[in-house]
Each structure stands twice: as C-alpha cells, then as structure tokens.
Amino acid sequence: MTTLFDSAAAYLQRGGVVMLPLLLVSLLMWAAIIYRLLLLKKLCDYHISPAQVLRQLHDNSPVVDGGVTARLLHTIRQRRSGDVALDRRVIDEAVLAVGERLDNGLTLIGVLAAIAPLLGLLGTVVGMIATFETIAMFGTGNARALAGGISQALITTQTGLIIAIAGLYMRNFLLRRVENLRQHLFSLGIYLKRHLGDNIAEVSGD
C-alpha cells in the first residue's frame, strides 16, 4: 500500500502544478458519479404494479415504494384537483416534472469531463515551455532536463484524457439509466390517465 501511494505521489509530482487541479476535477467528478449511481439505484427500486399505484392514488394510502414511482405518486397527490379531466393533465405535468429532475447532476459530470483534457493541454503547454527554456539555457546537450519537461507535458495530457474518457463513459451510462426511468414514468402516466376514473375493483381484475 505504501509503495502504491509513493508511486502515485511521484506520478503527480512529475506532472507539475497542473496535476493538482486535475486531481480535484477527478475527485469531484467521481463523487458526482457515485452519488448519481446510488440515487438511480434507489429510484429503480419500484416493485408495485400500475394497478397498485392507481389504488394508492385513489385511497391516499401510504406509499410503500421507494423508487421513482413514489416520487411521481407524491407529485400527483400534491397537485391533483379531484376533477378527472383536469387530473389527467396533472399526471402529464407530474411525469414531466419528475422526469426533468432525473437529469440533475449529469450536466456537472459532463462539464468536469470536458474540463479535464483542457487542463491536460495546459499542462502540455507548461511542460513544453519548460523544455524550451532548458534548451535556451543549456542547449540540447542536457538530456535529463529535456526529458523532465517532455515527461511533464505527456503526463498531464495522459491524465486529462483518462479522466475525460472515464467521465464521458459514465455520463452516457447514467443517461441510459435515466432514459429507462423516464420511459417507466411515461408508461405509468399513460396507464394512470387511462384508468383514473375507473372503478378500482374493475381495474384490479384486469
């Protein structure tokens, strides 16, 4: 463990000052990714049928589902009027409102993933400037000094690209999960609008 820590510290040191903001961007990005993964896992935890959702909407019984279904049901209950025609519009609004909130945090992940290669490019410029300064002072005979600047340029570029690739992949993965949840909301909304004014016993028998 100590050897791994020392290797990481040496790697960061070789990359120069730009490695610190790159490390900060990486930590923030992965914190946002892990938070969204845990939240979406919870929202995907819906185990009640549409008929049960409709029954809970009619009798105002406690919501037993902890996922995105509960959020939709809670939003509809807050906005419903008691008029069937108007409540069908309320369901549409609730589906859109809950669906829009599913995207929260994904923009931040995308922005951080886009910043990382730019910081890597900045590190490349800083490393090349250091290399040219070394050439101006010592000529091309000091290979060790030249290697230090080139190494700094390549390490920051590599780190920025690794962070960006991982961030964009995870953002697309989360977007697919969000799209699945949104499709579930749309399907549930259509079912609720279709059976909103029906007798509960008849719906349960379907």
N, C-alpha and C positions, 0 to 999 in steps of 0.2 A: 504494500500500500504506500509506503514511504517512497519507494522507487518510482511508482506511478505519479505521485504528487511532485516529486523532484523533476521528472521528465516534463510534466505539464508546465511547471514553473519555468523551466528552461526554454520551452517552446514559446511561451508568452513573452519571455524576455528577448528572445531573438527577433520576435515580430515588432518590437518597439512600442512606442506610446499608443499607436492606433489599436493595439490589441486590447487595451482596457475598454474603450467604447464598444469594440466588437464583442467582448465578453459580456458586457452589460446588456447589449442588444440580444445576445443569445439567451441569457438568463430570463429577461423579460418575455421574450418570445415563447420559450418553453414553459414558463409559468402560465402564460395565457393559454397555450395549447392544452396543458394538463388540466387546467380549470375547465375549459370548454369540453374536454373529453369526459370528465367526471359529471358535468352538468348534463350533457347529452345522453350519457348512460342512464342517468336518473330519469330524464324526460322520456326515454324509450321504454321505461318500465310501466307499460299500460297493459293491464290484464283483464279489464272488464269489457264486455261486449257493447256494441252500439245500443242494443235494447236496454241494457242496464244503465247506460248513460242517459237515455231518454227517460227511464223511470226515475232516476235521481233528479233529473231536471224538473219533472212534474211534482214529485213529493218533497223536494228540498231536503232529502236525506243527506247525511254526512258523506263526503266524497271519500271513497276507500282507495282510489287510485292515486299514486304519487307522481304520475308522469305528465306528459303534455295534455292528456285528456282532462286531468284535473284543472289545469290552467284554463283550458277552453271552457269547461263547465262553470268554473268560478267567474270568468269574464261574462258569460251569458247571463248568469244569475244577477250580476251587478247591473246589467243594462236592460234586462227584459222588462216589458211593459204589461204583459197579460193579454195583449191583443195578438192573435195568432199571426195575422198578416204582417204586423209590424215586427213581431219577434223573429220572423223568418229573415228579415233584413238585419236584425240584431245579430243573428247567428253568422251571417256573412261578414259583418263588421268584426265580430269576435274572432273569427277564423283568420282574417287579415291581420288583426292586432296581435294575436298570439304568434302567428307565422312571422311577422316582422321582427319580433323580439328574439326569435331563434338565431338571427344573424349577428346579434350583439357579440362583439369581441373578435369576429373574424376579420374585420377591416384592420384592427390593430395588428393582428398576426401578419396580414399581407403587407402592411406598411413596414413593419420591422424586418420582414424577409427581403423587402426591396431596398432597405437602407444598408443591409449587411454588405452586398457587393460594392456599393458606393464607398463605404468605409474601407473595404479591401483595396479599392482603386486608389483611395487617398494614401493608404499605406504603401502601395506600389510607387506612387509619386515621391513620397518621402524617402523611401529606400533608394530610388534612382538618383534623387538629389544628393543623398549621402555618398553614393557611388561616384558621381561626377565630381563632387568636392574632393574625394580621395584622389581621383585621377589628376585633378588640378594641383593638388599639393605634392603628391608622390609619384605621379606618372602611373604607368601601367605595371610597374615592377613589383608593387606590393599586392600580391595575390590575396593574402589573408584579409586585408582591409577591403578590397574589392568584393570578395565573397560575402563579407558581412552585410554590405548594402544590398547586394543582389538577393541574399537569403531573406533579408527583411522584406523586400518587395514581394518575393514569391510567397512567403508565409502568410502575409496579410491577404493577398489575393486568394490563396487557397482557403483560408479560414472564412473569408467573406462568402465565397461560393458554396462552401459546405453548409454554412448557416442558411443561406438563401434557398438552396435546393431542398434541405430538410423542412424549412418553414413553408415553402410553396406546396410541397407534397402533403404535409399535414393539413394545410388550409384546404386543399382540394378534398382530402379525406373527410374533414369536418363538414365541408359544403355538401358532400354526398349524404352524410348522415342527416343534415338539416333538411335537405330536399326530401328524404324519406319521411321525416316527421311532418313536413308540410303537406305531403301527399296524404298522410294519415288524417291530418286535420281537415283537408278538403273533403275526403271521403266521409268522414264523420259528420261534417257540416251538412253535406247533401242528405245524409240519412236523417239527421235531426229535422231538417226543413221538411222533408217528405212526410215524416210521421208525427210532426209536432202537435197536430190537432187530433190525432187518432186516439182511440181508446187503448189504454196501457195493456189491458188483458189481451186485446187482439194482436198488438204488436209482439207481445211475449210469445204468442202462439205461432208466430211466423217462423 
